[in-house]
Amino acid sequence: MFLSRIYTFLVALINCINISCSSSEFSLDGDYLLGGLFPIHEAEHAAPLFSPEAIECSRQTFSNSGYKMFQVMRFAVEEINNSSTLLPNVSLGYEVFDHCSDTKNFPSVFSFISQNGSIKPKEKLNSHQTKVIALTGPYGNTRTINIAPLITMDLIPMVNYGATSYTLSNKLQYPSFIRTIPSNKDLIQMISYIIRWFRWNWVAFLGDPDSEEGLQLFNNYIKNTGICLAYQEILRQSANYSLTLQKIDKLNINVIVVFAARQYAKNIIKAAITNNIRDKVWIASETWSMNQQLLKEPGIEKIGTIIGITERFLSLPGFNEFIYKTKETTEVYPNDNTESEIHTNTCNQDCDNCSLVTAEEIINEDPTFSISIYAAIYTIAHALHKVLHCNMNQCNKNTTVKPYMLLEEIKNLDFTLNNHQVKYDVNGDRIVSYAVVVWHTEINSPWIEMVGTYDTYPEINFTINNSLMPWHNNTSVPFSNCSVECEEGFSREHVGYHDCCFLCNKCPQNSYVNYSRDPYICFPCAENEWSYGGSATCQTRSVIYLQFTDIPSIALIFSNVCLITLLIIMVFIFAYNYNTPVVRSSGGNMSFLMLVCLIMSCLSAFFFFGEPTSIKCILRNVLFMFFYTICLSCLTVRAFQIVCVFKMNEFPNMHRLWVKYNGQWMFVISFSVFYFIVCVMWMTFGPPKTFSDVLSFKQQIFLTCKLGHVIPISTVAFINVVLGALCILFSYMARDLPKNYNEAKSITFSIIFYIVIWIAFLTAAFLLNSRDNFLMNAFVQISSTYGILFCYFIPKSYIMLFQPKKNTAAYFQTSIQNYTQTISKN
């Protein structure tokens, strides 16, 4: 009931408007009427109300730009009416209102949705025929959002040319809203592309009260891009622009996004000139990127470089001629004072300043919204063409045209306008091709040049010709970053609040930084990779091992072959002299066991070379340890047996048992079985296995073997130590025996050489890399065998070959007698 009374009051106000507006250029009769809302005047400052009244736009500030928008609509309607193919035998009319306020222009809206000058709220909407079949406008987000619910209630196509709010793309809230201008979403995305193109990351954002959505979208688009919004502010008309710019300057921000309407942008730029703000980059939104007044503002060349975004195709063929013709033929029809007062108070369809504007001023005014208005009128005309089932000659005028019918056709439109496609997406937003423009202000005749393009259909394509950019002071791209970008191979260390403020740290060796993954972490290379310090990638390591063809390997193999050859020769020499005293005193058959064990232990050295496998790892270690240890046990028995023969006469029973049960062989066999069991346990619970050494070499992986579990290895080593200690003990006890029987010296030298060389190896193992370590291991194994060969077997062979007189029973008997006499004297 309350709404009904409000509507009745406002419709009464609209009826007053119908008194005297038809004769002006604000209206044109036609078969179908279009509505238009344009900011011919602008209410810059809102004044408080003390009584109900409609705003008087003609008393506000006149806008050349708004007047040009109005003329573009008139031009488009006239062009369509003169077309013989688009709407043949049909004429379009229009009703235009001056829309100068965000909240006080509702009378014009009610005029559009009225039927015969009245509105009946209780009437069914499907039987309601509005005054206009579609409308274009108004300019600005707030004004559009305020009146959109009234327009969309009747599903009147609201083909807008000047509202960029992405909220209006919501078809559930604004089902009949269509726009021919880019939405904030596209505009902000394009601005973010410009910033990323020049690698800036330290920027400011200034907007007007209509830009809060744009600011939110901007924050969303720069997330995870490395761009930091160092300063942001939504400015009112009464804001302190100078203070804002001084704050930005103190923060060393050199890129400023001005996403605001013309009057706000004008205030910002003038404040920058006044406060001597220099050498900045200003990114202009579409609302002022083509503003001709600011382009010629005195001192603007000092503030830096101005980059703008706008629609790519702005020219309207025939528009200039239309303006000249209109200005030449316009006749002023003065009204009496009473009628003029009615116009001023209620109509908002009069314009005292319009007749004073020259054709050149209109033509040279900001063309930003011209193509959008032109496309809006042609969109309505093409939809009407579909509804009326027009052909090349005529349209079916008997068809009842409802606004919602046009709306359905608009959604599916796809036509060509001045050689450019006009098409709408599912949100009712026109697919637009954009241009990046730059202002040339350093010359007497400033001008605007297109330097880049941005397309969203069929796919996103953005490019800027850097060679066309007139950077201030003719320098390179201005620097606007919180921190200097880190060199390749340096990770970032976060400093302060913003992500783009950081220190740079060099990544250590065998690590890398991947900016696409995480610029703040030096990631370790994989085991099969390596890198220098300060690297952005890792390189694959080459795999190496002890090759047969390496010079050290060849030397060791040759030495081992010589050793095996000598041992085999020893076997033949001992076999040939088997029944001689030297062979029998050396242990007889046990000497052959020792030689065979030494030959078998030599074979293990060959498995150090070539690519390691599990079998090779076992053979190179276990083969040597088992057979060499058996040889050591034989030496231990030999040392004990010498002592037993000459020193154990005091224990005849023990000596008899040792001889009766062949104690030397019993010990060797028992020990061999025990040692075999230990080796089997070693192979079962912790066998040697292949191992990739990634630490010894920076650029390579050395394939080698690990000995296995520590307990069996320790057991094996302990047994060898015990055998060595026993050998030395028994040798010391036999130090004064006859020379012919005194093998103690030979055994002692063999064991001492064995112990010394292994101690040297274990010491060097902590200093050498793994490759040299294992070469040394092979060398020590071979040397250990050489030690027994030269200290034990070579002296005996020398006697058999070169001193045969000493290899006789008589010589040995003489030596024993001399020893006995010496003992008896003592």
Secondary structure as GFF3:
##gff-version 3
##sequence-region A 1 826
A	DSSP	alpha_helix	2	17	.	.	.	ID=ss1
A	DSSP	beta_strand	27	28	.	.	.	ID=ss2
A	DSSP	beta_strand	32	38	.	.	.	ID=ss3
A	DSSP	beta_strand	41	42	.	.	.	ID=ss4
A	DSSP	three_ten_helix	57	59	.	.	.	ID=ss5
A	DSSP	beta_strand	61	62	.	.	.	ID=ss6
A	DSSP	alpha_helix	64	81	.	.	.	ID=ss7
A	DSSP	beta_strand	92	98	.	.	.	ID=ss8
A	DSSP	alpha_helix	106	113	.	.	.	ID=ss9
A	DSSP	three_ten_helix	125	127	.	.	.	ID=ss10
A	DSSP	beta_strand	134	136	.	.	.	ID=ss11
A	DSSP	alpha_helix	141	153	.	.	.	ID=ss12
A	DSSP	beta_strand	158	160	.	.	.	ID=ss13
A	DSSP	three_ten_helix	166	169	.	.	.	ID=ss14
A	DSSP	beta_strand	177	179	.	.	.	ID=ss15
A	DSSP	alpha_helix	184	197	.	.	.	ID=ss16
A	DSSP	beta_strand	202	207	.	.	.	ID=ss17
A	DSSP	three_ten_helix	209	211	.	.	.	ID=ss18
A	DSSP	alpha_helix	212	221	.	.	.	ID=ss19
A	DSSP	beta_strand	228	234	.	.	.	ID=ss20
A	DSSP	alpha_helix	241	250	.	.	.	ID=ss21
A	DSSP	beta_strand	255	259	.	.	.	ID=ss22
A	DSSP	alpha_helix	262	274	.	.	.	ID=ss23
A	DSSP	beta_strand	280	284	.	.	.	ID=ss24
A	DSSP	alpha_helix	292	295	.	.	.	ID=ss25
A	DSSP	three_ten_helix	300	302	.	.	.	ID=ss26
A	DSSP	beta_strand	304	311	.	.	.	ID=ss27
A	DSSP	alpha_helix	319	329	.	.	.	ID=ss28
A	DSSP	alpha_helix	337	342	.	.	.	ID=ss29
A	DSSP	pi_helix	343	347	.	.	.	ID=ss30
A	DSSP	three_ten_helix	354	356	.	.	.	ID=ss31
A	DSSP	alpha_helix	359	363	.	.	.	ID=ss32
A	DSSP	alpha_helix	370	387	.	.	.	ID=ss33
A	DSSP	alpha_helix	403	411	.	.	.	ID=ss34
A	DSSP	beta_strand	414	417	.	.	.	ID=ss35
A	DSSP	beta_strand	420	423	.	.	.	ID=ss36
A	DSSP	beta_strand	433	440	.	.	.	ID=ss37
A	DSSP	beta_strand	447	455	.	.	.	ID=ss38
A	DSSP	beta_strand	461	464	.	.	.	ID=ss39
A	DSSP	three_ten_helix	466	468	.	.	.	ID=ss40
A	DSSP	three_ten_helix	472	474	.	.	.	ID=ss41
A	DSSP	beta_strand	490	494	.	.	.	ID=ss42
A	DSSP	beta_strand	502	506	.	.	.	ID=ss43
A	DSSP	beta_strand	511	514	.	.	.	ID=ss44
A	DSSP	beta_strand	518	524	.	.	.	ID=ss45
A	DSSP	beta_strand	529	530	.	.	.	ID=ss46
A	DSSP	beta_strand	539	540	.	.	.	ID=ss47
A	DSSP	beta_strand	542	544	.	.	.	ID=ss48
A	DSSP	alpha_helix	551	576	.	.	.	ID=ss49
A	DSSP	alpha_helix	581	585	.	.	.	ID=ss50
A	DSSP	alpha_helix	589	603	.	.	.	ID=ss51
A	DSSP	three_ten_helix	604	608	.	.	.	ID=ss52
A	DSSP	alpha_helix	614	618	.	.	.	ID=ss53
A	DSSP	pi_helix	619	623	.	.	.	ID=ss54
A	DSSP	alpha_helix	624	647	.	.	.	ID=ss55
A	DSSP	alpha_helix	652	660	.	.	.	ID=ss56
A	DSSP	alpha_helix	663	685	.	.	.	ID=ss57
A	DSSP	beta_strand	689	693	.	.	.	ID=ss58
A	DSSP	beta_strand	700	706	.	.	.	ID=ss59
A	DSSP	alpha_helix	710	733	.	.	.	ID=ss60
A	DSSP	alpha_helix	744	765	.	.	.	ID=ss61
A	DSSP	alpha_helix	770	788	.	.	.	ID=ss62
A	DSSP	pi_helix	789	793	.	.	.	ID=ss63
A	DSSP	alpha_helix	794	802	.	.	.	ID=ss64
A	DSSP	three_ten_helix	804	806	.	.	.	ID=ss65
A	DSSP	alpha_helix	809	825	.	.	.	ID=ss66
###
